[in-house]
Amino acid sequence: METDEFALRLRGWRLATAEVLYYLPDHPTLLQSFIWQTLDLAPSYPRIHKFLDFWRAEIQAVIHSVNLASGEQLAPAKIRNVATILHH
């Protein structure tokens, strides 16, 4: 699994967090929050869309809104010459 995750990260996939606000089926005036994380590919986010499609088809709770946060892409370390930065 770790190798698969690393390979996905090298191809631009990053950790995405979706917060789903939904109405409780038995109390439709109350909102509940569900948070889910997965590796996903911006800007299309295929895994999150698949999850939300499943939710809409299989779960009785109606989605109010979805907030999405995404982490940085895996990249080589940035190295700077500190002496040059301090002299400017």
N, C-alpha and C positions, 0 to 999 in steps of 0.2 A: 504494500500500500504506500509506504513512504516513497518508493521509487516512482510510482505512478503520480503521486502528488507533486514530487519534484519536477517530473517531466511536464506536467500540466502548468506548473508555475513558470517553467522556462518558455512555454508557448504563450504566456501572457495571462493565464488564469490567475485570479487573486481571491483572497478570502472576502466573501460578501456576507453581510449580515442583513437579514430582512426582519423587520418588526411588522407583524400583521395585527392590525386593530380590527376586531370583529365583534359583531353583536352576539350576545349570548342567546341561544335558541329559546330558552325558557323565560328569558327576561330581555326582550328586544330593545329596551331603552338603556341597557347597560353595555359598556364596551369592555372587552378583555384584550389583553396584549399577549401575543405569542412571538417569541424570538427564535430565529433559525439561522444557522450559519452553514455555508458550504463554499467550496471553491467554485468560482463561476467566471465566465468570460464577458467582460464589458465590451461594448455597450448593450449587447443583446440579452445577456444573462439567461441562457437557455435552461439552466437547472432551476433557477428561481421561477421562471415562467412555467416549467413543467410541474413544479410543486404547487403553484397557485392554480393551475388547471385541474390538478388532482383535488385540491381543496374545494374548488367550486363544484366539481362533479360528485364528490363523495362525502363531504362534510356539511352538515346542516347549518352551521354558523355562517352568516352572511358577512363578507369582508367589507369593512368600512373604508380602510386605507392601508397602504403598505409604504413603510419608510425603508429606504435602502442605503446602506453604507458599505463602501468598498475600500479595501486596503491597497497599499502600494504594490506595484508590480515588482517581482524579483529582478534585481539588477546588480551589476558589479558594484563594489564599494567605490565611493568617490574619494579620491586622494588629493589633498591640496598641500602645497608647500607653505607651511606656516610662516617661515621667515619672509616670504613674499607678501603674505597677507598683512603681517605686522608692520611692514615698512611703508605701506600705502596710506 
